[in-house]
Amino acid sequence: MVSLSIRIDLAPEIRVGPGKIRLLEAIAEHGSISAAGRVLGMSYRRAWVLVDELNRSFAEPVVEGQVGGRSGGGAHVTPFGARLIACYRAIERDATAAADQHLAGLERAVAAP
């Protein structure tokens, strides 16, 4: 199946793409950076670096840590982080819809395995 992958370059060193968005969605679902990393098959260090990069890239944080208690700390996606996810997914849907006809043509042109 042919698919379209979107990477948004906001500035020379500020990029948002499918991997970072999936990480944010996993953090929202699992409530921690380490659990999100495990689900996505990445180390805690790699997940933390990506979250830190996102947090430094915007005027508002996309993820905030939660103070540990009896069951430990965690992390949550901020309201701005949720808007970033929603905006990215909307751009992705719109771009895919606009490219559907072209993607179908490319898919038909792919050689059979």
HELIX and SHEET records of a PDB file:
HELIX    1   1 PRO A   18  HIS A   30  1                                  13    
HELIX    2   2 ILE A   33  LEU A   40  1                                   8    
HELIX    3   3 TYR A   44  SER A   57  1                                  14    
HELIX    4   4 PRO A   79  ALA A  109  1                                  31    
SHEET    1   A 2 ILE A   8  ALA A  11  0                                        
SHEET    2   A 2 ILE A  14  VAL A  16 -1                                        
SHEET    1   B 2 VAL A  63  GLN A  66  0                                        
SHEET    2   B 2 GLY A  74  VAL A  77 -1                                        
END                                                                             
